[in-house]
Structures are given as C-alpha cells and as structure tokens.
Amino acid sequence: KKLVNYEPYKGVSLTKEGYLIALNVVRKHRLWEVFLVDKLAFKWDEVHEIAEQLEHIQSAELIEKLDEFLDYPKFDP
C-alpha cells in the first residue's frame, strides 16, 4: 500500500500518506476518548479499548460532527 518505507538495517518510517492516515486514526481515537469520558461518564482507564474499536469507523462526516459536538477539544481528558 506504500504507507511504510523500509530500509534494511536502518528501520521503518511512514510515507507521507502513511503519516496522514496514522494521524487521522489517532485523531479519531482521541475524539472518541473525550466523548466517552466527558459525555458518557466512562472512567479514563476504561475508554482505550472502546476507542480502539470506534477509531476505525470510516465516516468522515461523523468524525467532523463529533469534533464539533465536543467543541473542538484541544486535549485528551
């Protein structure tokens, strides 16, 4: 998929496209964590596994609306 650069004996790095995809997944994960803690009253130590499942939802519209609903959070709880 050309998301990773691999150089033997030097390691692995993300391509620009790989970096952007990873950044999007992390953003979605963090938004779900904020939602679960702030709006559904989960404890911080309970949300990681649930957010891991939710981060794979493909709807960009849903994520934008979630971001707006949460008033564009700047930090994880």
C-alpha positions, 0 to 999 in steps of 0.5 A, a space after each residue: 500500500 506504500 504507507 511504510 518505507 523500509 530500509 534494511 538495517 536502518 528501520 521503518 518510517 511512514 510515507 507521507 500518506 502513511 503519516 496522514 492516515 496514522 494521524 487521522 486514526 489517532 485523531 479519531 481515537 482521541 475524539 472518541 476518548 473525550 466523548 466517552 469520558 466527558 459525555 458518557 461518564 466512562 472512567 479514563 482507564 476504561 475508554 482505550 479499548 472502546 476507542 480502539 474499536 470506534 477509531 476505525 469507523 470510516 465516516 468522515 462526516 461523523 468524525 467532523 460532527 463529533 469534533 464539533 459536538 465536543 467543541 473542538 477539544 484541544 486535549 485528551 481528558 
